[in-house]
């Protein structure tokens, strides 16, 4: 028994603490612009750049929290851990002393999974500092760097001033040049080019701590995935994934998840935080007062039920990047829910969602929609009306099908509380059995994809045997308006200049996955079999296209709203639900059931 215990602890340790790697990265954006006037506007911009860099440098050199602070006493922890059945091991330290990224010092080490407990009780150290890029300038080379960093190139009397401004600009600055007059300019390009006028170039080179994805959950060998699940105090567990990109509303979302759950001790949250270190982005897992001083705060009470994966926003590759990593924070819970980082929940949402799922009588039901606005729920979490958005409208945008805003209506009483079958899936609200994540995880390699994410997941889930429903009534609400201070958070598109070709390759990858063969070499084929369509004999992808009138060749799609909102889709398909509740039997469904032509 002792040997088994030691082996289990060792396995858990290694799985949650893979080594980081470091990479060198430089900007490579060039421009033909090369203005060299020093005017008031450029001087103001230079001062702004210096001020920004001072703040970032101050943050980088602030004293770090001790990596191995003493754990809080039992009196500090508000609620003792509840008895758990088959859940992850209890809290353990993050990493052995001296763990570090390859080729760098200890300050760069960031685990791929950080416990919310470690973050809130000061055991994780200064993670933001560890994630900050470490930049330097190479020795002078003969030549110049193309492209100004602003409308007019910023000019400085000293090299140190120019370097400081370049560091403050960040990825948009590839280095500094010295012209024949002896003055220095910040430039966007990073490739040294030959100069006939004798210029000198100082390239900016940065080293990043690249945090690998969390280890994916592996069910016990031989387990029937339909039986996958864990319990806390006899109740089925719920995993909630939240992918946040520089979103100041993330903390409120996590608080809402725990505060409005009927049984919060069975809820586990996985957060992928994509912030820009040193920029002042809000932390997802934070509290107004330190937990050591006020352990009754919501996140302090449930800190051990929060798993956090932190990466630099500059390394983010779009929504699928964050959601793929959030799927990998799943640890075998019975149910899995996905929400945006600017959401709020219905009171008793956990019991409501499980109850609705049970009323489908379909083990493979996935409840999803574009959530109602937060104005539809009051401050106590009580819904102001009992309607639900349905997903039925769509149109082609370029090469991909995009889902549109959809009608919201009440479900008739004749359905006895059941969610309503529909053809599409939305990323902002999804609730299913946890085995959905194991069978149909988010694709690892759809960089910079926005349009296409949802039709890709919808078709993969459908061909794996899952059926898509809207909620009977909303349990997830979305903040569509601005956040605090009337501002919207930044979007991942700000990284687009570094990944201009990735979006096109991702579209071709997804089209290949969905059955439209693409020429080899034109798309990323990494692990493509793992993220492929399902192979259910009764669910060939051609039947999905035919049933719902989708034609990728002509870029046309039928209006599915009349057959969804009249409940024809629900009535005509659920009559073929298998007696064992394992999905609808599409062998009994004609492809032209709803559309004579498409």
RODO-2510 file (C-alpha; in nm, 4 decimals, decimal comma):
residues 598
     n   res          X          Y          Z
     1     x     0,0000     0,0000     0,0000
     2     x     0,2833     0,2383     0,0823
     3     x     0,4476     0,1774    -0,2557
     4     x     0,1165     0,2293    -0,4360
     5     x     0,0628     0,5583    -0,2505
     6     x     0,4126     0,6816    -0,3351
     7     x     0,3615     0,5876    -0,7007
     8     x     0,0256     0,7671    -0,7178
     9     x     0,1697     1,0865    -0,5674
    10     x     0,4654     1,0729    -0,8087
    11     x     0,2355     1,0273    -1,1102
    12     x     0,0090     1,3137    -1,0023
    13     x     0,3131     1,5355    -0,9455
    14     x     0,4657     1,4759    -1,2879
    15     x     0,1336     1,5032    -1,4718
    16     x     0,0631     1,8459    -1,3286
    17     x     0,4142     1,9885    -1,3513
    18     x     0,5611     1,9318    -1,7000
    19     x     0,8739     2,1256    -1,7776
    20     x     0,8374     2,4601    -1,9477
    21     x     1,0392     2,5508    -2,2497
    22     x     1,1718     2,8845    -2,3603
    23     x     1,1756     3,0199    -2,7092
    24     x     1,3230     3,3248    -2,8699
    25     x     1,0854     3,5414    -3,0654
    26     x     1,1219     3,8620    -3,2605
    27     x     0,8814     4,0824    -3,4472
    28     x     0,9055     4,0583    -3,8251
    29     x     0,6681     4,3291    -3,9438
    30     x     0,8122     4,5500    -4,2135
    31     x     0,6932     4,8733    -4,3658
    32     x     0,8071     5,1089    -4,6365
    33     x     0,7443     5,4070    -4,4081
    34     x     1,0640     5,5716    -4,2818
    35     x     0,9739     5,9243    -4,1685
    36     x     1,2493     6,0883    -3,9610
    37     x     1,1033     6,4176    -3,8292
    38     x     1,1124     6,4857    -3,4549
    39     x     0,7943     6,6792    -3,3747
    40     x     0,5844     6,7358    -3,0658
    41     x     0,3645     6,4356    -3,1375
    42     x     0,6627     6,2010    -3,1505
    43     x     0,8032     6,3524    -2,8311
    44     x     0,4737     6,2927    -2,6512
    45     x     0,4667     5,9356    -2,7786
    46     x     0,8221     5,8838    -2,6580
    47     x     0,7332     6,0080    -2,3104
    48     x     0,4291     5,7785    -2,3081
    49     x     0,6475     5,4852    -2,4047
    50     x     0,8959     5,5643    -2,1272
    51     x     0,6185     5,5888    -1,8681
    52     x     0,4676     5,2551    -1,9727
    53     x     0,8065     5,0871    -1,9560
    54     x     0,8781     5,2290    -1,6095
    55     x     0,5552     5,0738    -1,4811
    56     x     0,6330     4,7376    -1,6411
    57     x     0,9936     4,7451    -1,5190
    58     x     0,8746     4,8299    -1,1692
    59     x     0,6380     4,5321    -1,1763
    60     x     0,9110     4,3030    -1,3058
    61     x     1,1544     4,3965    -1,0280
    62     x     0,9064     4,4035    -0,7427
    63     x     0,9989     4,1627    -0,4599
    64     x     0,8547     3,8213    -0,5398
    65     x     0,6373     3,6357    -0,2914
    66     x     0,8152     3,3477    -0,1259
    67     x     0,7715     3,0361    -0,3345
    68     x     0,7265     2,8188    -0,0306
    69     x     0,5285     3,0223     0,2198
    70     x     0,3934     2,8349     0,5183
    71     x     0,0414     2,7050     0,4526
    72     x    -0,2360     2,8841     0,6378
    73     x    -0,3444     2,7368     0,9671
    74     x    -0,6635     2,5357     0,9899
    75     x    -0,8372     2,8332     1,1477
    76     x    -0,7798     3,0379     0,8316
    77     x    -0,9598     2,7982     0,5993
    78     x    -1,3303     2,8802     0,6203
    79     x    -1,4707     2,5433     0,5190
    80     x    -1,2996     2,2050     0,5554
    81     x    -1,2868     1,9953     0,2398
    82     x    -1,5993     1,7899     0,1831
    83     x    -1,5698     1,4115     0,1555
    84     x    -1,5000     1,3254    -0,2064
    85     x    -1,5553     1,0064    -0,3991
    86     x    -1,3176     0,9431    -0,6879
    87     x    -1,2000     1,3026    -0,7354
    88     x    -0,8477     1,4362    -0,7813
    89     x    -0,5969     1,4047    -0,4941
    90     x    -0,6028     1,6792    -0,2278
    91     x    -0,3804     1,9846    -0,2445
    92     x    -0,0092     1,9191    -0,2983
    93     x     0,2819     2,1628    -0,3488
    94     x     0,3273     2,2948    -0,7007
    95     x     0,6773     2,1832    -0,7853
    96     x     1,0000     2,0557    -0,6329
    97     x     1,2567     2,3177    -0,5386
    98     x     1,4661     2,4269    -0,8321
    99     x     1,2197     2,3346    -1,1088
   100     x     1,2828     2,5683    -1,3986
   101     x     1,2394     2,6249    -1,7696
   102     x     1,5092     2,4779    -1,9907
   103     x     1,8075     2,7075    -2,0210
   104     x     1,6772     2,9700    -1,7779
   105     x     1,6772     3,0418    -1,4068
   106     x     1,4124     2,9473    -1,1530
   107     x     1,2229     3,2738    -1,2047
   108     x     1,0795     3,1436    -1,5329
   109     x     0,9079     2,8319    -1,3965
   110     x     0,5282     2,8282    -1,4312
   111     x     0,3352     2,5004    -1,3778
   112     x     0,0810     2,4089    -1,6429
   113     x    -0,1851     2,3695    -1,3716
   114     x    -0,1948     2,5994    -1,0698
   115     x    -0,4339     2,5459    -0,7816
   116     x    -0,6581     2,8387    -0,6956
   117     x    -0,5564     2,7683    -0,3363
   118     x    -0,1906     2,8329    -0,4203
   119     x    -0,2752     3,1582    -0,5964
   120     x    -0,4978     3,2939    -0,3218
   121     x    -0,2790     3,1863    -0,0303
   122     x     0,0487     3,3091    -0,1802
   123     x     0,2049     2,9691    -0,2519
   124     x     0,2419     3,0169    -0,6286
   125     x     0,4823     3,3085    -0,6165
   126     x     0,4592     3,6026    -0,8568
   127     x     0,3328     3,4206    -1,1663
   128     x     0,2890     3,7423    -1,3650
   129     x     0,6551     3,8246    -1,3151
   130     x     0,7530     3,4740    -1,4286
   131     x     0,5498     3,5158    -1,7475
   132     x     0,6934     3,8554    -1,8420
   133     x     0,9158     3,8377    -2,1513
   134     x     1,2863     3,8843    -2,0861
   135     x     1,4157     4,1070    -2,3649
   136     x     1,7587     4,2319    -2,4619
   137     x     1,9218     4,4088    -2,7554
   138     x     2,1907     4,2484    -2,9661
   139     x     2,5165     4,4190    -3,0468
   140     x     2,5188     4,6733    -3,3284
   141     x     2,5075     4,5379    -3,6837
   142     x     2,5732     4,7281    -4,0028
   143     x     2,2398     4,7947    -4,1712
   144     x     1,8905     4,9184    -4,0881
   145     x     1,5524     4,7890    -3,9698
   146     x     1,2543     4,8802    -4,1850
   147     x     0,9290     5,0362    -4,0708
   148     x     0,8422     5,2966    -3,8111
   149     x     0,6785     5,1932    -3,4837
   150     x     0,4384     5,4901    -3,5019
   151     x     0,3092     5,7242    -3,7734
   152     x     0,6430     5,9046    -3,7458
   153     x     0,9492     5,7162    -3,6266
   154     x     1,0278     5,7988    -3,2632
   155     x     1,3705     5,9639    -3,2396
   156     x     1,5975     5,9888    -2,9383
   157     x     1,9307     6,1460    -2,8507
   158     x     2,0602     5,8359    -2,6690
   159     x     2,0569     5,4650    -2,7339
   160     x     1,9277     5,3902    -2,3835
   161     x     1,6237     5,6147    -2,4310
   162     x     1,5429     5,4457    -2,7623
   163     x     1,5803     5,0974    -2,6118
   164     x     1,3528     5,1892    -2,3209
   165     x     1,0838     5,3135    -2,5613
   166     x     1,1180     5,0016    -2,7769
   167     x     1,0690     4,7744    -2,4758
   168     x     0,7578     4,9691    -2,3791
   169     x     0,6098     4,9351    -2,7276
   170     x     0,6478     4,5597    -2,7031
   171     x     0,5882     4,3278    -2,9983
   172     x     0,5419     4,6231    -3,2328
   173     x     0,9089     4,7167    -3,1986
   174     x     1,1749     4,4994    -3,3595
   175     x     1,4697     4,7109    -3,2546
   176     x     1,6532     5,0421    -3,2771
   177     x     1,8663     5,2008    -3,5485
   178     x     2,1297     5,4754    -3,5348
   179     x     2,1323     5,7064    -3,8354
   180     x     2,4222     5,9071    -3,9775
   181     x     2,3326     6,2100    -3,7638
   182     x     2,3917     6,0044    -3,4507
   183     x     2,0278     5,9939    -3,3425
   184     x     1,8320     5,6771    -3,2668
   185     x     1,4926     5,5557    -3,3897
   186     x     1,2570     5,2738    -3,2865
   187     x     1,1673     5,0441    -3,5763
   188     x     0,9032     4,7752    -3,6294
   189     x     1,1117     4,5410    -3,8431
   190     x     1,3504     4,2863    -3,6954
   191     x     1,5459     4,1800    -4,0052
   192     x     1,8663     4,3747    -4,0622
   193     x     1,8896     4,4992    -4,4202
   194     x     2,1870     4,6422    -4,6048
   195     x     2,2288     5,0196    -4,5742
   196     x     2,4099     5,2422    -4,8177
   197     x     2,4144     5,5302    -4,5701
   198     x     2,6038     5,3551    -4,2921
   199     x     2,3192     5,3014    -4,0429
   200     x     2,3554     5,0652    -3,7469
   201     x     2,0874     4,8329    -3,6139
   202     x     2,0261     4,6959    -3,2636
   203     x     1,7774     4,4065    -3,2841
   204     x     1,5397     4,3401    -2,9940
   205     x     1,5295     3,9703    -2,8993
   206     x     1,2944     3,8344    -2,6323
   207     x     1,2845     3,5069    -2,4434
   208     x     0,9422     3,3828    -2,3345
   209     x     0,8370     3,1218    -2,0838
   210     x     0,6185     2,8977    -2,2971
   211     x     0,3792     2,7093    -2,0700
   212     x     0,2776     2,3741    -2,2232
   213     x    -0,0894     2,2690    -2,2311
   214     x    -0,2159     2,0940    -1,9167
   215     x    -0,2019     1,7134    -1,9253
   216     x    -0,5250     1,5747    -2,0676
   217     x    -0,7442     1,3530    -1,8516
   218     x    -0,7084     0,9803    -1,9225
   219     x    -0,9964     0,7576    -1,8064
   220     x    -0,9052     0,4323    -1,6325
   221     x    -0,8191     0,1562    -1,8835
   222     x    -1,1190    -0,0461    -1,9898
   223     x    -1,3757     0,1987    -1,8541
   224     x    -1,6987     0,2438    -2,0497
   225     x    -1,6980     0,6206    -2,1063
   226     x    -2,0747     0,6281    -2,0577
   227     x    -2,0059     0,5413    -1,6924
   228     x    -1,7512     0,8218    -1,6492
   229     x    -1,8147     1,0479    -1,3511
   230     x    -1,7380     1,1338    -0,9903
   231     x    -1,9436     1,2359    -0,6881
   232     x    -1,9108     1,4674    -0,3906
   233     x    -2,1303     1,3882    -0,0904
   234     x    -2,3278     1,1524    -0,3117
   235     x    -2,4010     1,4162    -0,5780
   236     x    -2,2643     1,4096    -0,9368
   237     x    -1,9849     1,6587    -0,9977
   238     x    -1,9849     1,9406    -1,2538
   239     x    -1,6773     2,0778    -1,4312
   240     x    -1,7038     2,4346    -1,5656
   241     x    -1,4490     2,5600    -1,8195
   242     x    -1,3760     2,9317    -1,8567
   243     x    -1,1320     3,0623    -2,1195
   244     x    -1,0522     3,4281    -2,0544
   245     x    -0,8651     3,6652    -2,2849
   246     x    -0,7668     3,9793    -2,0902
   247     x    -1,1209     3,9954    -1,9513
   248     x    -1,1799     4,2035    -1,6372
   249     x    -1,5163     4,0283    -1,5869
   250     x    -1,3606     3,6841    -1,5382
   251     x    -1,3528     3,7062    -1,1576
   252     x    -1,7225     3,7928    -1,1463
   253     x    -1,8004     3,4910    -1,3631
   254     x    -1,6169     3,2516    -1,1306
   255     x    -1,7844     3,4042    -0,8253
   256     x    -2,1229     3,3619    -0,9915
   257     x    -2,0509     2,9953    -1,0672
   258     x    -1,9923     2,9145    -0,6999
   259     x    -2,2319     3,1589    -0,5360
   260     x    -2,5330     3,0567    -0,7428
   261     x    -2,4763     2,6818    -0,7401
   262     x    -2,7130     2,4931    -0,5123
   263     x    -2,4312     2,2568    -0,4159
   264     x    -2,1062     2,4460    -0,4792
   265     x    -1,8960     2,1745    -0,3147
   266     x    -1,9539     1,9545    -0,6220
   267     x    -1,8480     2,2251    -0,8717
   268     x    -1,4943     2,2391    -1,0145
   269     x    -1,3757     2,5262    -1,2333
   270     x    -1,0974     2,5227    -1,4920
   271     x    -0,9716     2,8679    -1,5932
   272     x    -0,7410     2,9491    -1,8829
   273     x    -0,6156     3,3002    -1,8118
   274     x    -0,4584     3,4757    -2,1099
   275     x    -0,3281     3,8086    -1,9771
   276     x    -0,0542     4,0440    -2,0911
   277     x     0,2002     4,0560    -1,8056
   278     x     0,2749     4,4054    -1,6807
   279     x    -0,0205     4,5638    -1,8604
   280     x    -0,2558     4,5808    -1,5621
   281     x    -0,4926     4,3061    -1,6815
   282     x    -0,7209     4,1779    -1,4056
   283     x    -0,6460     3,8382    -1,2559
   284     x    -0,9262     3,5839    -1,2883
   285     x    -0,8682     3,4383    -0,9428
   286     x    -0,8400     3,7298    -0,7040
   287     x    -1,0127     3,8647    -0,3932
   288     x    -1,0478     4,2174    -0,2475
   289     x    -0,8962     4,1103     0,0859
   290     x    -0,6260     3,8463     0,1278
   291     x    -0,7702     3,5056     0,2117
   292     x    -0,5406     3,4861     0,5142
   293     x    -0,7311     3,7828     0,6570
   294     x    -1,0835     3,6999     0,5358
   295     x    -1,1265     3,3372     0,4438
   296     x    -1,5057     3,3683     0,4139
   297     x    -1,4813     3,5202     0,0650
   298     x    -1,6295     3,2975    -0,2040
   299     x    -1,3101     3,2195    -0,3933
   300     x    -1,1201     3,1570    -0,0689
   301     x    -1,3808     2,9027     0,0397
   302     x    -1,3666     2,7107    -0,2879
   303     x    -1,0035     2,7759    -0,3824
   304     x    -0,9138     2,4057    -0,3918
   305     x    -1,1860     2,3506    -0,6522
   306     x    -1,0276     2,5928    -0,8999
   307     x    -0,7630     2,4888    -1,1546
   308     x    -0,5797     2,7647    -1,3382
   309     x    -0,3674     2,7549    -1,6514
   310     x    -0,1836     3,0806    -1,7246
   311     x    -0,0302     3,1851    -2,0544
   312     x     0,0763     3,5180    -2,1985
   313     x    -0,1891     3,6854    -2,4094
   314     x     0,0817     3,7468    -2,6673
   315     x     0,1036     3,3698    -2,7189
   316     x    -0,2733     3,3239    -2,7616
   317     x    -0,3997     3,1945    -3,0938
   318     x    -0,7708     3,2657    -3,0640
   319     x    -1,0779     3,1161    -2,8946
   320     x    -1,0023     2,7526    -2,9789
   321     x    -0,6551     2,7904    -2,8257
   322     x    -0,8000     2,8801    -2,4853
   323     x    -1,0897     2,6350    -2,4979
   324     x    -0,8672     2,3460    -2,6041
   325     x    -0,6546     2,4064    -2,2951
   326     x    -0,9624     2,4491    -2,0772
   327     x    -1,0850     2,1052    -2,1907
   328     x    -0,7529     1,9670    -2,0689
   329     x    -0,8258     2,0887    -1,7143
   330     x    -1,1170     1,8429    -1,6950
   331     x    -1,0563     1,5638    -1,4443
   332     x    -1,3343     1,3107    -1,4878
   333     x    -1,6334     1,5001    -1,3487
   334     x    -1,9798     1,3653    -1,4328
   335     x    -2,0956     1,6751    -1,6203
   336     x    -1,9071     1,9409    -1,8155
   337     x    -2,0210     2,2961    -1,8806
   338     x    -1,8562     2,5662    -2,0910
   339     x    -1,9164     2,9397    -2,0432
   340     x    -1,7570     3,2629    -2,1562
   341     x    -1,5516     3,4704    -1,9124
   342     x    -1,8269     3,7374    -1,9005
   343     x    -2,1199     3,5269    -1,7879
   344     x    -2,3524     3,5042    -1,4917
   345     x    -2,5529     3,2043    -1,3760
   346     x    -2,9094     3,1293    -1,2722
   347     x    -2,9722     3,0572    -0,9042
   348     x    -2,9312     2,6822    -0,8442
   349     x    -2,7962     2,6473    -1,1978
   350     x    -2,6220     2,3159    -1,1243
   351     x    -2,9401     2,1367    -1,0176
   352     x    -3,1432     2,3095    -1,2926
   353     x    -2,9019     2,2052    -1,5683
   354     x    -2,8774     1,8447    -1,4487
   355     x    -3,2565     1,8248    -1,4181
   356     x    -3,3043     1,9553    -1,7728
   357     x    -3,0433     1,7131    -1,9063
   358     x    -3,2225     1,4223    -1,7371
   359     x    -3,5542     1,5258    -1,8923
   360     x    -3,4168     1,4743    -2,2437
   361     x    -3,3889     1,1006    -2,1577
   362     x    -3,0835     1,1219    -2,3826
   363     x    -2,7472     1,0322    -2,2304
   364     x    -2,5779     1,2024    -2,5275
   365     x    -2,7692     1,5312    -2,5061
   366     x    -2,5646     1,8510    -2,5342
   367     x    -2,7611     2,1565    -2,4218
   368     x    -2,6400     2,4749    -2,5865
   369     x    -2,7384     2,8169    -2,7205
   370     x    -2,6271     3,1745    -2,7567
   371     x    -2,7122     3,2792    -2,3993
   372     x    -2,9708     3,5376    -2,3044
   373     x    -2,8369     3,8789    -2,2028
   374     x    -2,7556     3,9384    -1,8343
   375     x    -3,0462     4,1839    -1,8181
   376     x    -3,2780     3,8801    -1,8260
   377     x    -3,1737     3,7759    -1,4735
   378     x    -3,1908     3,9860    -1,1564
   379     x    -2,9232     4,0426    -0,8927
   380     x    -3,0327     3,7345    -0,6956
   381     x    -2,9971     3,5035    -0,9948
   382     x    -3,3718     3,4785    -1,0549
   383     x    -3,4820     3,4762    -1,4199
   384     x    -3,7184     3,7540    -1,5256
   385     x    -3,8818     3,5243    -1,7823
   386     x    -3,8660     3,1552    -1,8657
   387     x    -3,7827     3,1601    -2,2365
   388     x    -3,4776     3,0228    -2,4142
   389     x    -3,2812     3,1197    -2,7288
   390     x    -3,2927     2,8609    -3,0077
   391     x    -3,0137     2,8032    -3,2586
   392     x    -3,1420     2,7758    -3,6130
   393     x    -3,0277     3,0772    -3,8207
   394     x    -2,6998     3,0732    -4,0130
   395     x    -2,5190     3,2067    -4,3182
   396     x    -2,1907     3,1507    -4,5008
   397     x    -1,9102     3,3906    -4,4203
   398     x    -1,6259     3,3251    -4,6614
   399     x    -1,5487     2,9526    -4,6587
   400     x    -1,7255     2,8766    -4,3294
   401     x    -2,0791     2,8579    -4,1960
   402     x    -2,1528     3,1088    -3,9211
   403     x    -2,4457     3,0876    -3,6806
   404     x    -2,6599     3,3975    -3,6285
   405     x    -2,8582     3,5502    -3,3449
   406     x    -3,1662     3,3419    -3,2925
   407     x    -3,5254     3,3746    -3,1735
   408     x    -3,6027     3,3351    -2,8035
   409     x    -3,9276     3,1726    -2,6986
   410     x    -4,1024     2,9634    -2,4341
   411     x    -4,1115     2,5867    -2,4605
   412     x    -4,4654     2,4388    -2,4596
   413     x    -4,5788     2,2455    -2,1537
   414     x    -4,6390     1,9340    -2,3656
   415     x    -4,2610     1,8736    -2,3638
   416     x    -4,2747     1,8305    -1,9856
   417     x    -3,9679     2,0401    -1,9132
   418     x    -3,7469     1,8846    -2,1814
   419     x    -3,4923     2,0920    -2,3732
   420     x    -3,5618     2,1291    -2,7469
   421     x    -3,3669     1,9589    -3,0243
   422     x    -3,1903     2,1911    -3,2716
   423     x    -2,9193     2,1571    -3,5391
   424     x    -2,6479     2,3926    -3,4110
   425     x    -2,4119     2,4479    -3,1160
   426     x    -2,2849     2,7644    -2,9460
   427     x    -1,9511     2,8047    -2,7686
   428     x    -2,0759     3,0496    -2,5052
   429     x    -2,3068     2,8026    -2,3288
   430     x    -2,2760     2,4246    -2,3373
   431     x    -2,3744     2,1533    -2,0874
   432     x    -2,3292     1,7782    -2,1370
   433     x    -2,1986     1,4635    -1,9756
   434     x    -1,8263     1,4881    -1,9057
   435     x    -1,7411     1,2191    -2,1594
   436     x    -1,8075     1,4753    -2,4325
   437     x    -1,4673     1,6269    -2,3502
   438     x    -1,2969     1,2880    -2,3692
   439     x    -1,4631     1,1862    -2,6958
   440     x    -1,4791     1,5258    -2,8678
   441     x    -1,2135     1,7567    -2,7215
   442     x    -1,1501     2,0986    -2,8705
   443     x    -0,9072     2,0852    -3,1632
   444     x    -0,5511     2,1762    -3,0700
   445     x    -0,4642     2,3403    -3,3972
   446     x    -0,7232     2,5869    -3,5283
   447     x    -0,5104     2,8964    -3,4790
   448     x    -0,6821     3,2366    -3,5106
   449     x    -1,0153     3,0778    -3,6034
   450     x    -1,3397     3,2488    -3,5058
   451     x    -1,5931     3,1719    -3,7776
   452     x    -1,5861     2,7944    -3,8080
   453     x    -1,5250     2,7054    -3,4431
   454     x    -1,8909     2,6261    -3,3760
   455     x    -1,9851     2,4387    -3,6957
   456     x    -1,6677     2,2342    -3,6457
   457     x    -1,7659     2,1316    -3,2930
   458     x    -2,1311     2,0771    -3,3926
   459     x    -2,0444     1,8340    -3,6728
   460     x    -1,7816     1,6494    -3,4703
   461     x    -2,0210     1,6004    -3,1786
   462     x    -2,3104     1,4984    -3,4053
   463     x    -2,1041     1,2373    -3,5912
   464     x    -1,9783     1,1008    -3,2566
   465     x    -2,3368     1,0351    -3,1487
   466     x    -2,4258     1,3511    -2,9547
   467     x    -2,7528     1,5382    -3,0063
   468     x    -2,7818     1,9158    -2,9761
   469     x    -3,0592     2,0783    -2,7729
   470     x    -3,1335     2,4271    -2,6522
   471     x    -3,1986     2,4638    -2,2795
   472     x    -3,5627     2,4373    -2,1721
   473     x    -3,5065     2,7729    -2,0032
   474     x    -3,1853     2,9686    -1,9680
   475     x    -2,9379     2,8895    -1,6931
   476     x    -2,6423     3,0862    -1,8394
   477     x    -2,6514     3,4587    -1,9164
   478     x    -2,4030     3,6584    -2,1190
   479     x    -2,2806     4,0154    -2,0839
   480     x    -2,2983     4,1423    -2,4404
   481     x    -2,2420     4,5057    -2,3438
   482     x    -1,9219     4,6768    -2,2234
   483     x    -1,7535     4,5815    -1,8983
   484     x    -1,6554     4,7995    -1,6012
   485     x    -1,5975     5,1610    -1,6942
   486     x    -1,7840     5,1165    -2,0213
   487     x    -1,4874     4,9397    -2,1805
   488     x    -1,4747     4,6132    -2,3691
   489     x    -1,1793     4,3803    -2,3131
   490     x    -0,9177     4,3464    -2,5876
   491     x    -0,9722     4,0783    -2,8493
   492     x    -0,7344     3,8060    -2,9663
   493     x    -0,7214     3,9770    -3,3071
   494     x    -0,4519     4,2049    -3,1638
   495     x    -0,2122     3,9121    -3,2186
   496     x    -0,3173     3,8735    -3,5800
   497     x    -0,0164     4,0479    -3,7299
   498     x     0,2051     3,7652    -3,6021
   499     x    -0,0172     3,4907    -3,7416
   500     x    -0,1461     3,6270    -4,0708
   501     x    -0,1382     3,2911    -4,2489
   502     x    -0,2660     3,0785    -3,9618
   503     x    -0,6344     3,1588    -4,0085
   504     x    -0,6355     3,0373    -4,3694
   505     x    -0,4541     2,7163    -4,2752
   506     x    -0,7055     2,6595    -3,9956
   507     x    -0,9994     2,6954    -4,2338
   508     x    -0,8421     2,4370    -4,4656
   509     x    -0,7731     2,2043    -4,1708
   510     x    -1,1347     2,2219    -4,0555
   511     x    -1,2708     2,1751    -4,4070
   512     x    -1,0507     1,8671    -4,4396
   513     x    -1,1844     1,7351    -4,1076
   514     x    -1,5432     1,7938    -4,2238
   515     x    -1,4900     1,5835    -4,5355
   516     x    -1,3778     1,8375    -4,7937
   517     x    -1,0310     1,7121    -4,8922
   518     x    -0,7581     1,9772    -4,9065
   519     x    -0,4209     1,9573    -5,0840
   520     x    -0,1469     1,8182    -4,8573
   521     x     0,0768     2,0843    -4,7088
   522     x    -0,1896     2,3557    -4,7181
   523     x    -0,3143     2,2903    -4,3637
   524     x    -0,1759     2,1874    -4,0253
   525     x    -0,2182     1,8097    -3,9933
   526     x    -0,0891     1,7659    -3,6357
   527     x    -0,3013     1,5087    -3,4466
   528     x    -0,5748     1,5541    -3,7040
   529     x    -0,7076     1,1999    -3,6497
   530     x    -0,7661     1,2790    -3,2822
   531     x    -0,9879     1,5742    -3,3736
   532     x    -1,1710     1,4119    -3,6632
   533     x    -1,5368     1,3387    -3,7274
   534     x    -1,7018     1,0448    -3,5561
   535     x    -1,7580     0,7141    -3,7292
   536     x    -2,1127     0,6286    -3,6206
   537     x    -2,2658     0,4247    -3,9046
   538     x    -2,6021     0,6023    -3,8779
   539     x    -2,4450     0,9513    -3,8781
   540     x    -2,2356     1,0141    -4,1902
   541     x    -2,1608     1,3832    -4,2251
   542     x    -2,3454     1,3923    -4,5577
   543     x    -2,6698     1,3163    -4,3723
   544     x    -2,6160     1,6167    -4,1429
   545     x    -2,5618     1,8479    -4,4419
   546     x    -2,8689     1,7054    -4,6137
   547     x    -3,1004     1,7136    -4,3117
   548     x    -3,0337     2,0782    -4,2363
   549     x    -2,9898     2,2071    -4,5925
   550     x    -2,6210     2,3032    -4,5793
   551     x    -2,4232     2,3138    -4,9030
   552     x    -2,0552     2,4089    -4,8802
   553     x    -2,0104     2,3935    -5,2588
   554     x    -2,2748     2,6533    -5,3396
   555     x    -2,2319     2,8395    -5,0067
   556     x    -2,6033     2,8193    -4,9424
   557     x    -2,7967     2,7115    -4,6343
   558     x    -3,1695     2,6666    -4,5807
   559     x    -3,3552     2,8636    -4,3162
   560     x    -3,3953     2,6118    -4,0349
   561     x    -3,5838     2,8425    -3,7993
   562     x    -3,9362     2,7475    -3,9162
   563     x    -3,8772     2,3777    -3,8463
   564     x    -3,6960     2,4430    -3,5164
   565     x    -3,9245     2,7034    -3,3598
   566     x    -4,2340     2,5014    -3,4564
   567     x    -4,0727     2,2031    -3,2772
   568     x    -4,0841     1,9864    -3,5910
   569     x    -3,7159     1,8993    -3,5548
   570     x    -3,7711     1,7992    -3,1950
   571     x    -4,0898     1,5994    -3,2547
   572     x    -3,9762     1,4152    -3,5673
   573     x    -3,6297     1,3232    -3,4432
   574     x    -3,6830     1,2453    -3,0744
   575     x    -3,9362     0,9802    -3,1724
   576     x    -3,6310     0,7805    -3,2842
   577     x    -3,4432     0,8119    -2,9533
   578     x    -3,2948     0,4743    -2,8680
   579     x    -3,4682     0,2906    -2,5801
   580     x    -3,1408     0,2841    -2,3841
   581     x    -3,1146     0,6642    -2,4128
   582     x    -2,7888     0,6557    -2,6081
   583     x    -2,8732     0,9047    -2,8791
   584     x    -3,1150     0,9297    -3,1695
   585     x    -3,1038     0,6442    -3,4221
   586     x    -3,0533     0,8223    -3,7534
   587     x    -3,0839     0,4977    -3,9472
   588     x    -3,4576     0,5602    -3,9134
   589     x    -3,4395     0,9227    -4,0330
   590     x    -3,4730     1,0146    -4,4030
   591     x    -3,2102     1,2657    -4,5225
   592     x    -3,4807     1,4758    -4,6944
   593     x    -3,7060     1,4837    -4,3878
   594     x    -3,6987     1,8633    -4,3617
   595     x    -3,5660     1,9962    -4,6929
   596     x    -3,6599     1,8631    -5,0349
   597     x    -3,3548     2,0284    -5,1908
   598     x    -3,0466     2,2067    -5,0677
***
